[in-house]
């Protein structure tokens, strides 16, 4: 997906869609400091700054597989 990050806040479903991670894995990584922490938007809602999620995604290493012989 070709998407230019903005100052938009992403809701949980958007973060799951963009990262391919499950909700449980996202929370686990947040607790370990391996994923950006969310920002409290309301009493029962959180969001992630789009730029932080995109920066995290781009920082992930590429997997390179050896060519089949």
N, C-alpha and C positions, 0 to 999 in steps of 0.2 A: 504494500500500500504506500503510495507516495503522498505523504501528509506533512505539511509544514507545521511544527508545534507553535502554539500561541500561548497566551496567558490563561487559557481555559483550564478549569478544574475538571478532572475526570472522575466520574463516579465509579464504584466498584466494578460494575459490569463492563465498563469501558476498559478498565485496567486489565481485567481478566482477558478480554478480547485482544488487546494490544500485546500482552505478554505471553499468552498461551498458558499461564500458570493458573492453578486452582486457587480458590479463595483461601483455603487452608495453607497452601504453600506461600501465598503472598503474606499472610499474617506471620507465618513462621520466619520468613526472610526479614520482615520488618523487625520482629523481636530480636533477631540476630544481628541487625544492623546491615543486612545484605540487600535491602531494598528501601527506597525512600519511605519515610514515615508519612502517613496521611495528615491532613489538616482537618480539625473539627469544623464542620460547616453548620451544624445545628445540634440539637440534643441527641438525635439518633442518626446523624449522617456525617460521613467523612468524604473527603475528596483528595485527589493527588494533583499537584500542578503538572500539567501536560508535559512541560519541558523536562521536569525531573524524571518522569517515566520514560520519555524518549531518550534522554541521556543514559539512563540505566540500560535500556534496551540496546543502544548502540555500543555500550561498553562490553557487552557480552562477547566472549570469544567465538569465532567461527569454528565449526567443526570441519576438518578436512579428512577425507577418507582416502586411503591408498587406492589407486586404480586397480581394477580387477585384472588378474593375470590369466 
